[in-house]
Amino acid sequence: MGDLPLKLNLMQKKQQQQPLGKFRTVINIDFENEAVHLCNMTMGEPNSYRHETAPLKSKSFDDEFFKNLSTALSNYSKKYPVEQNASATVVVSDNFVSTNILNIPTMGKKTMDSLNVLISEFYKNREQLKINQTLISQNKQYSTFALSIMNQELLSKIYGVCAENRMTPHNITFNSNAIINGVINLNNSMSNKTYAFLDIKPEKSVVILVNKGRTAGFIDLPFGSSILHKNRLAYENMLFDNPEADLLVLNAMEKARLKQLTMMENESAAQTAQALNEQLNENTPDSSYESELEKVNPVSATQKVLPKKTPLKLPKFMTRPLPNSENEYVYENFRIFIKWALNAVTNNKGNFTEKVDRIYVNMPGEFDFLYDMTNAEKGENKFEFLKFNPRNAGDFLSSLELYGGFFDESPNTTNNF
């Protein structure tokens, strides 16, 4: 896609946008399923909602992805006349967006200058980034800003391929932000609340931090309601697949063991181990490490592979009594979600300007019994888990990131690109 305008002037893009019409389109890029979701709806007429998918066959923003996206948009724009599609929103995956919270001294008119200096120190490639800055709290001593960040070239490519197919987006945002847009528009009383929102789908979930109605952070989880088994426990360590991290830990343990053994043998061996440690810190390839390892201890230098992951069984004193019923099994598995939601809130208190004591949950109604079981332990958790249950939500609850894309212009606009 070398002919795409890589440096499209985004401010000019804003000026060229046509006024928002009643007929709107949402383009959701779903790398997990290698698909693009194309939705449209006449605003104020929920029954007019239509949802189509097209294959992308790509898990990253490579040339093949943009080629497939262009084909999908071309076919879609032919099906629905271009004059109707003036208002489109693109929703990308959370992992293509970064968020951050920065605290700086309040310095009157120089506060923004101080913020820009700090941002430049944090992000050496700032010229390549589009950074949204939102003031979330301020007093005489400190000012707190929330940042949301995307790659400028990526944004330009997305705008470019959409423009090629006469579908210039009104905005680009990300899944978690679109979910909160959907939440607010299904229940307007949450437009200025501070809370955490747990959205659970069958195979994935996300914990979203919301400060006064604005998305302030998120944690994506690679598991969903499918782990809520009725007759067996889910093992948390089996839910995360990160072989790179596992390999890093394994190599670090082996390196530490090697260093300890060689230091016990003789001084020269210890010096060699120190030299190996310095090489590893300089990202020496594993092959070089293995060859040097053979020189130190030829007998123990054998090729190793990452062992097969097995369920982590905790010591008895760290476990709870085994469940006695199907509901108790489901609840014990749901406690994994509780743990991650509580960790997300308590470890990111800087994302909030007021106390948070509620976590709203969106999950299938068959699990409604979990709310009472969870809140029975509120004395330990310190948080209340509440069902997100707006009126007339219909089927939109199962895909809030698609529904919320229709409402990108108000009120949660701070994370639009």
N, C-alpha and C positions, 0 to 999 in steps of 0.2 A: 504493500500500500504506500509506495514511495511518493505517490502523487498527492497524498493528503496534506493539507495546510498545517504543518507542525507548529507554527507560531501564530495561530489565529488570535486576533486581538479580542479577548473576552469582553472587554468593555464595549467594543464595537458590536459584539454579538448581542449584548443586552439592548443596545440602541435599535438593533434591527428587528427585535422581537415584535411580533404582532400582539395586540391586546389579547388577553386570555378570553377564549370563547367558551361556550357551554360544552362543546364536544372536546374531550381531552384524551390523551394517550399516555400510557405508562410503558416504558421499555425497561424491563428488569433483566439484568445480565446475571445468569445463574451458572457459575463455573462448576459448582458441585455436580450438577446434572448435565453439564455441557449443553445448555439450552438458553434461549432468550425468550422471555415471556412478553407477549404483546397484548396489552389490555386497553380497552377504550370504554368510555362511558359518557353519556350526556349528563352533565351535572344537575343534581336535583331529581334525577330519574334512576334510582338504583337498579331497577329491573332492566335497564338498558345495558348493564355491564356485560362485556364480552371478553373472553380470555382465550388466547391462542398461544401455542409454543412453536418454536422452530429450532432445529439443531444447530449447535455451534461447533461441536467436535474440537474443543480447545479448552484448556484450563488456565490459560494466561493470555495477556493482551499481545499476542504475536501477530504476524502478517496473516496467517491462516484465519485467526479469529476475526480480524477486521474484514477479510474477504467474505467470510460466512455471514457476518453481521450485515454487511452491505446487501448481500443477496436476500436476507430475511426482511430487511427494511424495504427493499425495492418491491418485493412481492406484496408486502403489507400495504405500502402506499398505493399500489395499483388496485388493491381490493377496496381500500377506503380512500376516497378522493382527497387530494393534498390540501384543498382549501379547508377541509374539516380538521386537518391535523396540525394546525398552527400551534396548538398548545400541547407540548409533549414534555415529559419528564423522564430522565434516565436514572435508574437506581442500580448502583453497583454493589458488589459484595463488601462487607465490612473490612476485609483484610487488605483492601486497596486504599484505606483511609487511616490516618493516625490522629489521635487526640492527645492533648496535653493540658496541664494546668500550670500556670506560672504566677508566682507571687513576687511583686516588686514594690519598693518603697513608693508611697504616694508623693509626687513632686509637682503637683499643680499641672501647669501646661506642659511641663517636661516629662510627664508620666509616660506619654506615648513614645517619646524619644527613647526613654529608658527601656520600654518594652521592645522596641525595634532593635536596640543594641543587644538585648538578651536573646531575642529570637535568632539574630545573626550568629551569636556565639554557639547556640544550641544546634542550629542547622546551617552547616557550612555551605550546603548546596541550595541556599534559600532562593537563589534566582531561578532554580528549576522547580520551585514549589508554589502552589497556590495556598495561602494560609488565611483562614478566617479567624478573626480576633473578636472575642466577645467579653465585655466587662461583666463579671458575675457578682462581685462584691467590692466595696471600697470603704475605707475609713481614713482617719488622719494619718495613720502609719503605713498601711499596706493597701495595695490594689491587686485584685485577683482576676486573671484573664483565662478564659477557656479558648483553646485553639483546636481547629480541625484542619487537616492538611491532606492535600492530594498532589500528585505529580502533574506539573503544568503541561508537559508534553502529552501525557496520557489524556488529560482533559481535552487538549486541542485535537487529538486524533479522534476521540469520541464525537466531539462537535463536528469535525470534518466529515466523517463517514455518514453522520446523520444529515448534514447539509447536502452532501452528494445526492441523497435520496429525498431531498426537499422536506426534511423533517427536523429542522433545527430545534434542539431542546430548549424549553423554557428554563430548566435548571438540571443540574446533575447532583444527586445526593446518594446516600448509602442506606443499606437495609435497615439498620437500627434506627436511624433518623426517620425513615419512612414509616416504620412501625409506630413510633410515637406520634407522627402526624395522624395515622389511622386511629390511634387511641384517643387523641384529643377530639377528632371529628366525630367519633362515635359517642364520646362522653365529654362534652364541653366543660364540665366542672373540673376536669383535670388539666385545663389549659394553663394554670398557674401553680400547680402543685409540685412538691418535691418528694420524690419516691424512687423506688427501684421497680423495674418491670421485668418479669420473667416470662418470656414467650417460648413455649414448648411445642415443637413439632414432632412428628414420629421419629425422625433420625437426627435432629439437631435442635439446639436451643440457644438462646442468647439472654444474658442479663444486661439490662440497659439502665444506666444511671440518669435520672432526670432531675434537673435543677430548675425549679420555677417554670416547668413546662418546656424546658429546652434540653435536648439530648446532650449530656455532659460526659459520656463515656460508655463503653460496652465491653463485654467479655463473651465471645462466642464459645459454645460448648459443642463438641463433636458427638453428642448423644441426645436422645429425645425420649418420648414416652414409650418407645419400644423396650426400654430397660425396666419398665415397671411390671416385672414379672409377678405372677400370683403364687408361684410355688417354688421359687428359688431366688437366691440373692445375687445381685449384680456385683462384680468386683470392679472397683473404681479404676485400678491400674490397668485393666483390660480395655477400658473405654477410650484411652488416649493412645494414639499410634504416632510416636515420635522417635523413630529409630536413630536419628542423628543425635538427639539428646542422650538416649540410652547408650549409644556407642561412645559418646564423649565421657560419660560417667565411668563406663567400663575401662576405657583407656587411662583415665586419671587414676583409677584404683590400681591398675596394673603398674603404672608409672611409679606410684607411691610405694608399692610393694617392692618393685625392683630397686628403687633408691635405698630402701631400708636394708635389703639383703646385701647389696654391694658395699654399703658402708660398714657392714659387719665383717666383711671378708678382708679388705685391705684398703689402704688409703688411695692407691691408684684407681681402684674400682670405684671408690666414692667420687673421685674427681671425674671419672668418665661419666658416671651417672649425672653429675652436675652439668657436664657439657651437654649430655642428652637433654636434660631439662631445659637448657637455654635454647637448644635447637627446636624443641617442641614449641616453646613460646614464640618462636619465629615462624610457626606454621610449617615446619619441616614435614614433607610428605611421609605417610605411614611406611612406605617401602624403605626410606632411609632410616627410619627409626628401627625397623626390624633388622636391617643389616648391621646397625650399630649394636643392637641388642645381642646379636650372635657373638660379637667380639667380647662383650662383657660376660655373658653366661650362655655358651653354646648349647648346653643341655636344655635350658628352659626356653630357648628361643624357638617357639613353634607357632605356626600360623593359626590364628584364632578367628572365629566368626561369632557374631552376636548371638547369644543363646535364645532359644524360643521363649517368648514371654509366657509366663504362667501366672495364674491368680495369686495375688499376695494375701497370705493368710496371717492375720494379726495374732499376737499372743492373747491368751484367753482373758487376761485382765483388762485388755483394751476393747473387748467385744461386748455387745449387748446380748441379752437372752434371745434365743432363736424364736422367730415368729410362730404363732400358734394357729393363724388363720390366713386366708388369702389376702384380706385387707391389711393385715399386719405385714405380710411379705411386701405388698405394694408400698406400704408406708416406709419400710426400711430401705427400699430402693429409692424412694422419693427423697430420703434424707441426703442423698448425694446432691440433688438439686438445691436442697436447703443449705448445705455446706457451701456450695459455690456462690449462691446468692448472698449469704451472710459475709463471706470473704470479700466479695466484690464491693459491698457497701462499707464494711468496717476498714478495709485497707485503702479506700479511696475517699476518705472523709473530706479531703480538700476539694473534691468536685461539687460539694454542696455548700450552700450559704446558710442553711438552716438544718435543724435536726431531722433525721430520717428515721421513722419507726414503722414504715409500712412497705411491704413488697407485694405488688399486684401480680397475679399469675393468670396467664392465658393458656389453658390446656383443655383437652376434650372433657366434656361433661361427665363421662363415666368415672372420672377420678375426683368428683366433687367431695367425696367423703374424706379426702385427705386434708381439707382445710381445718376441720374440727380436730383431727388427730395432730396436725402440726401446731395449731394454736393452743392445744392443751399443754404444750411445752414452751409457751411464750415466756414463762419465767426464766427459762434457760437461754432461749434464743434472743430475747429482748425485742423481737420484731413480730409484727402481726402479718400473716399471709392472707391476702384477700383475693377473692375471685373477681376477675375483670368480666363484668356481666352487663354490658350496655343493652339498652332496648333496641329492637329492630336491627341487630347487627347482621342477621342472616348468615350467609356463608363467608362473610368477610373476615371473621375471626381466624379462620384457618390460613389466611394469607394477608396479614395486616401490612406487610411490606409492599404488596401490590396495591391494595386499597389506599394506603397512605400516600402513595405516589401522586394521587390525584389532588392532594391538598398541600402542595409544596410551597405555596405562596403565602400562607398564613396559618397559624401565628408563629410556628417553629421554623423560622427562616435562617437562623444563624449558621446552619450547616449545609447551606446550598452553595454549589460551585458554578 
